[in-house]
């Protein structure tokens, strides 16, 4: 129990404006405080060494009713039985001084006793000096200790043998505390070589541990998905880091991206090849009479060649240094003379006659 809690009963009470606190109010507050305190507690009057208040936690600890304790004296219900320094503690009790923590055997109604840690704090109740005793059940802790030990062992084993690459880092200084076998296998380091290394060690984490880039002991870079979680071990804060090696997956992703990019780059060539093949199947050979070819002017031949290269009207206008309307007029006349009604058909017609490259293409510098 803190001094701040006790102070509400021991400090002088000063009347506030319009309201005066009386002893009954303080006693009610005190009883509520004791009753709601989760720590087992009992209050003994210094004047006659009789118990004046007991809370439910204490009754649950002793498996008893309140009439077993209230108005009973310490000589009848000795809560300091079995202490090593009984004379000193009883003198502190009589003099209303603090009773330091000590081991005691708390007597139960069934005649048995329970090993506890007891401590006493002076308080004032209804103007009378008292001692508030609080208790810690160490037997319950000892009974649960094997379960806690087995739990810690199972957790440690799960961490050590997990297939996930993990390590625990001290949150205070960002130093690796322990690494599991999977992480050691991934990095090539032994556990004792990773322990004590900073998470800012560029030999292992060249861009910081959260960047996802990890260097193995032989210097090979690995790409990892990294996650972290705060954990408590006892009363100390740690960070659990987990790594997933995705180096091969990232390489496959980059290869796929390169293949897609190459396909996009070559798509123009591919579409040209398909169109050319279709044209060769459907059009007469180049040795045949070139229908409409002789009707094209020099400028129209140049426009047809640029259509075969895949240029749009704006690019064609810049290339020929003419207006967009002039280009559109040339394109329309080309369509009319060679008997097509689309740019794709015109390109196929022209490629079949060598307009994409060859002697048929004539570059003219004059303007129309």
Buried (B, 14 or more C-beta within 10 A) or exposed (E): BEEEEBEEBEEEEEEEEEEEEEEEEBBEEBBEBBEEBEBBBBBBBBEEBBBBBBBBBBBEBBEBEBEBBBEBEBEEBBBBEBBEEBEEBBEBBEEBBEBEEBEBBBBBEEEEBBBBBBBBBBBBBEEEBBBBBBBBBBEEEEEEEEEEEEEEEEEEEEBBEBEEBBBBBBBEEEBBBBBBBBBBEBBEBEBEBBBEBBBEBEEBBEEEBEEBBBBEBEEEEBBBEBEEEEEEEEEEEBBBBBBBBBBEEBEEEEEEEEEEEEEEEEEEEEEBEEBBEEBBEEBEEEEEEBBBBEEBBEBBBBBBBBBBBEBEBEEBBEBBEBEEEBBEBBBEBBBEBBEBEEBEBBBBBBBBBBBBEEEBBEEEEEEB
